[in-house]
């Protein structure tokens, strides 16, 4: 067996706007003249893109056109390695040659725009966790007095739809249990998420009749199976590209807070507290398709992120309103440490890291209750969470409270 080969390294400069990555189509034109026992192999290995490999069998005469998509990366050049191999029992007059390579621009995008879009995916993951944590606060009495009565509550909301139940039970010596469960569907900050949410806490309020008394609380919440849709936007040569994908995961939060309540009279309660929370969000694999002109598709593997946050909460409840009672609550928080970055692989670009960064957030709400029997009350409420990078999630609805 006789073999002849030629190898050529090629660098083709391209003209792109600064900080851009491009996708190009290359048409390779050449020809072969092969007898029956002769074979030609043509291989092109680009720095970015898939390998093109073609074999021409014997008794083959004529021209060929081969097409390949390659990327420029951030080098503003197409870097190629071309190999042409002839094999035959006797080479004789065998011929295989490449005449030209015609380059056509398919698309390009600024790297900074793609990087920003991956940062947005990271922020949307933070959004999912933050708003789930807000709904957990609602289930655990964000819109109820600290010294709550024993009750069981059914509640439902619009805006971001939610249906669930919660309860408060006083044990003894100032201790009480709080619990809640709901099915939530939220859409905020570019992310959609839905799934079951569970929450529970243990609260202690110093017994007695003093107008100022300390209290402490510790609890946790979890969303064992969350379905998410995340989205991102970037700019290509034609304008804005919208893309997105689905993922599933779970979330968990553990918190502690302490503060004081002030009860100037039997009809009013003021409370203020400071808290610390540690949260985790596990997200399964995320992948996009090339639909709607999205050639720079992104993929993210399974990962878990964690966030630490601090929060100050203040609330006022009054029952001196002619059969009505009212609670106004507000909280201001800040995340500490953005956690591990989101590592994406973007077609024609390569690895890109996205970070949500720290952000400030608020929780706010109001509840009006009307007692229509000695044991039953109906509430109307509005509750929201909002923040930098995570968008706004608002829930407005009604609840039925049954005392026991």
N, C-alpha and C positions, 0 to 999 in steps of 0.2 A: 504494500500500500504506500503510495507517494502522497505527500501533503505539502501544500504551499499556503502561506498565510501572510496577511498584511494587517497591522494594527495602527490606528491613527487616533491621537487625542485632539479633539476639536473644542475650541472656545469661541462661541458666537456672541459678540456683544449685542445688547438690546438697549433700546432707548425707552425708559419709563420715567414717570414722575418720581421725584425723590421719595425714599422710604416705601417703595412699592415692590410687590412680588407679582410675577406674571405667569400666565399659562400660554403655551405656544403649540401650534401644530406644525410638524415638520414633515414634508413630503420628500422622501428619498427616491431619486430616479436613477436607474441604471439598467444593466442588461447582463444576460448570461448566454454562453454558447457551450453546452455540455453534451457530451456523448453519453451512451447508455450506461457506462460504468463510472460516471463522474458525478460528484456531489459538491454543491457549494453551500456554505453556511454564512449567513450575514447576521451579525449581532451588534446592537447599539445599546450601551449602558449609560443612561443619563445620571447626573448627580442628583436630580429630583425627577421622579417619574418611574414608570415601569419599564423593565427591560424589553426591547423588541428583538425577537429572535425568529429568523425565517430560514428554512432549508429548501434548496432547489434540487430536485432529483434529476438524474440523468435523462438524456434525450430531451433537453429543454433548450429552446432557442427563442430569443426575443428580449423585449424590454420589460421592466417591472417598475411599479410605483408602490412604495411602502409608506404608511402613515403612522406617526407616533406623536403622542402628547407629552411635552416635557415642561418643567418649571424652571424659572430663573432664580428662585430664592431671592435673597436680598443682595446678591452679587451683581445684578444687572447683566448677567451673562448666562448662556446655555452651555453647560459643560458636558461634553459627550465623549465616550470612548467607543470607537468603531473597530470591529474585527471582521475580516473577510477571510474565509478558509476554503481552499479547494482540496478535495480528496478524490483519488482515482487509483485503479490498478496501474495505469499508465497515464500520466497527466496529458501527454500529447498536446493538442491545441486547445485544451480547455480554457475558457475565459469567463471571468465574473468581474464586473466593474461597477463603480458608483460614479455617476456623472455630476449630480447636483443635489443640493438639499435646499428646498424652498421653505421659508419660515413665514408663518402667518400668526398674528396675535389673536388669541381666543378671548382672553380676559386678563384683567389685572386689578389689584386692590392695594391700598396702602396698608402696610404692616401695622401701623398705629391704630387704624380703624378695626382691623381684625383683633388686635390685642384688647382694645376697648370692649369689643363684643364678648370676648372670653371673660373679661372682668365682670361684665353684666351677668353672665351665667353664674359666676361666683356670688354676686350680689343677690340674684334670685334665689339661690339656695338659702342664703341668710334670711331672705324675705319669708320663705316658707316656714322656717323655724321660728322666727320672731312673731309672726301672726298666729301660729299655732299656740305659742306660749301666751299670747294675749287672750285667746279664747279660753285657755286653761285658767287664767286669772279670773275671767268672767264666771266660770263654773265654780270657782273657789271663793266667791263672795266679793269680787271687786266692787260690785254695786249693792252691797249690803253692809249694815253696821257690824263692827267688830264683835260687839256683844249681841250676836244674832239669836233669835228664838229657834227652838227645835222646829224644823220644817223639812218638807220634801217639795221640790219645785220641778214643774215641767215647763220647758221654755223652747221657743222657736224664733227664728229671725229670718229676715230678708236681707237684701244687700249682698253680703256673703252668706248664703243660706246655711243654717245650722238648726238641728233639732236635738234636744237632749234632756237630761234630768240632773238635778243636783240636790244635795241635802246637807243639813247642819244638825249635829247632835251633841248636846252637852253631856259629858261623862260625869265628872265630879271634880271638886276642888279646883275649879277654874279651867279645866281641860275640856276641849271639845274636838270632835271629828268633823271634817269637811270632805265631801266627795262629789264627783260629777262625772258624767259620761255623755258624749255627744257624737253625732256624725256631722262633719263639717265639709263645706266646699268653699274655698276661698280663692280669690283672684286679686292679686296685688303685686305691684312692682314688676310686671311682665311674667309672673309665674302663676300657674293654676295648680291647686292641690286639693285633694279630697281624701277622706278616710275617717276612721274612728279615732276618737280622742278620749283618753281616760285621765283623771286627776284625783289626787287625794292629799290631805294635809292634816296635821295635828296642831292645834292652837292652844296657847295658854294665856289667860287674862288673870291678873292678880285679883283674887276675890276681895270683896269689901265694898264699902260705900264711899270711899274717897273720890273726889271729883277727878283726880289725876291718878291713873294707874298704868303700869307698864304691861305690855303684852309681847309675846314671841310666837313665831310660827315657823314650821318647817314642813316641806312637802315635795311632791314630785308629780310630773305629768308625763304621759307617753302617747305617741301615735304609732302603733305597731305596724301598720301597713298603709303607707301614704302613696297615692298615685299622683305624679307630677307631670306637668307640661311646662318646659322652659323654652324661652325664645331669645333671640339675639338679632342685632342689626349691624350691618357694615356697609361700606361704600365700595362698589366696583366701578368699572369703566362706564357703566350705563346709569348708575345712580344707586339708590338705596336697595339693599337686598334684605328681605325678611326671611328668617329661617328659625327652625325649632325642632324639638324632639321630645319624646316621652321617657320617663324614668320612674322607677318605684324605689321606695326606701322606708325609713322609719326615723322617728325623732324621740328624744328623751331629754327632760329637764329636771334638775334638782335644785331647790332653792331654800333659803332661810331668810327671815326678816325679823326685825324687832322694832318696837316703837312704844308710843304712849297713846292713851285715849283720854280725852277730857270731856266730862259730862257735867256741864254747868247746872243742868236740871234734868228731869226725867224725860223731856221731850227732845233733847238735843245730844248728839255725840259728835265730837271732832276727833280725828285720829291722824297721826303722822308716823311714818315708819321708813326705815332704810333696809334694803335687802341686797343679797348677793345670789346670783344664779349661775349654774354651770349647765350648758346645753350641748347636745351632740345630735348631729344629723348624718345618717347614713344614706347615701344615694347610690343606686345601682348604675349599671352602664347606660350611657346616653349616646345616641348616634343620630345624625341627620341624614337626609337624602339629598340628592342633587336636584331636587325639583325647584321650579321657579327661579332658574338662573343661579342657584347656589352651587357654584363649582368649588368654592373653598369650604367644603363640608367639615364639620368638627365632630370628634368622637372623644368621649371621656370614660375612663374605666371606673369600676367600683371604688368608692372612697368614702371616708368618714371625716367630717369636720367638727370642730368643737369651738364653742364661744363662751367667754365669761362676761357677765354683765353686772352692773350695779344699778340700783333703782331707788328713787325716793317717791313715796306715795302719800297723798293727803286725801282725806275724805270727810264729808259732813253729811250727817243724817238728821233729819228733823221729822217729828210726827205731830207737830202742833199746827196742822193745816186743815182743820174741819173734816176729819175722817181720812185725810190723805197723809201719806208719808213720802218723803223725798230723800234721795241720796245723790250727791254730786261727788265724783271721784276724778282724780288726775294723778298721773305719774310721769316722771321724767327719768330716763335711763341712758346709759352709755355702755357700749361694748368695750372690752379691754383685750387687745390682742386679736388679730384677725384670723388666727389659726393657720393651718396649712393651706397652701395655694391649691387651686383647681388646675390640674395638669391635663391639657387637651392636646390632641394630635389633629392638626388641621391639614387637609389635603393641599398639596403644592406649597406648603409653608413649613410643616414639621411641628415639633413640640412648641406649645405656647402656654405660658402660665397665666392664670387669672387670679386676681385677689379682690375680695370684697372690701377690705379695709374696715377700720372701726367706724361706727356711726352712732349718732344720737337718735333716740326714739322717744315717743310719747304714747301714753295710754290715757284715754279720757272716756267719760260716760256719765249718763244721768238715768235715774230710775224714778218713776212715780208709781206708788202703790195705793190701791183702794181696797179696804177690807169690807167685804160684803156679808161676812158672817163671823162668828167668834173664832173660827178656825180656818177661814179661807180668805185669800187675798188675790187680786189680779194686778199684775204689774205691766207697765209699758216702759221700754228701755231703749237706749241707743248707746252703743259702745264702739270705740274705734282704736286702732293702733296705726301709727304713722311714723315715718322716719326717713332720714337721708338714705338713699339707695334702695330702700325696701318698699316704697310706695305707701298707699293708704288702704286699710281694710276696715270697712264700716259694717256693723251689724245693728239692725233696728228690729225690734220685735216685741213679743208679749210673753208673759209667764204667769203660771197659776201656782200659788204657794198654798200648801196645806200644812197647818200647824199640828203638832202632836205633843 
